């Protein structure tokens, strides 16, 4: 497929934009429903960079994914997980 890397990059940017527009969706909700969250994307970014011989810190990757420093995002948007969210997380991560 021609330009597949460019297309994949555009899709990744669109995913980040979508997540940025949905700050109301908490990471635990993403984990419970989809099995990944913004932090997972950050870790995958670091891993992909390493595979290509690049060094990217987790903090830099998180800033890319969150659109701001992670601590700032947590202070502004992260809510305390409810008992129901935590129970669903525990249930979905039992093996």
N, C-alpha and C positions, 0 to 999 in steps of 0.2 A: 504494500500500500504506500503510495507516494505521500510524503510529508506526514507520516504517522506520528512522529515525535512532536511536530507542531500542533497537530490535532489533539494529541494527548495532553500537551501543555495547555492548550485552550480549554479543554474539558476540566483540567485540574484548577485552572484559574476560575472557571465558572462554579465549580464546587465550592471553592473558598469564598467566592462572592455570595453564593447561596447561604452558606453557613454564617457568614457575616451578617446577612440580612435576617437571620433567624437566631439571634442571640438568646431568645427566649427558650430555645431548645437546649436543655442542659446536656452535658457530656454523658451523664448517667442514663438519660433517656436514649441517647444515640447507642450507647453500649447495650442497653436492654432490648432495643428494637433491631439494631443492625449489627451488633457485635464489634463495632469500632466507634471511635470518637475523635475529636480534634487532636487529642494527645497521641492517639495511634497514628494519625496522619503525620504528625511531627516526627515521630520515631521512624516511620516508613521513609520520610524524606531524608533523614540522617542516614539510614541504611542504604538508600539508593545512591546518595552522594558518595558514600564509602565504596560502593561497588564500582563507581566511576573514578575512584582515586581522589576524590575531593573530601575535604574535611569541613563539616558543618556541625556546629554545636547544637545541642538540643534546644538551648535558649533561642538561638537564631532561627531554627526551624519553627519553634513555637510562635515566635513573633511573626514569621511569614504566614503561618496558618491562622493565627488569631487576629492578625492585622494590628497588633500592638504587643507590648511586653506582656507575657503571661500573667505576671502578678497584677498588672493593671486590669487585665480582662477579668481575672478572678474577683478582684475588689468591686468592679462595676457590675458584673453580670452573673457570677456564679452564686447559686442559691444552695442552701443546706439541703442535702438529699433527704427525702421523706422516708419514713419507715417502709412504705410500699415500694418505693424505688429501690431501696437497699435490699429488700426481700426478693424482688424480681431479679436484681443483679446477682445475688447469691444463688438463686435457683438456676439462672441461665449459665452460671459458671461452675456448676457442679459437674464433675466428669465421672 
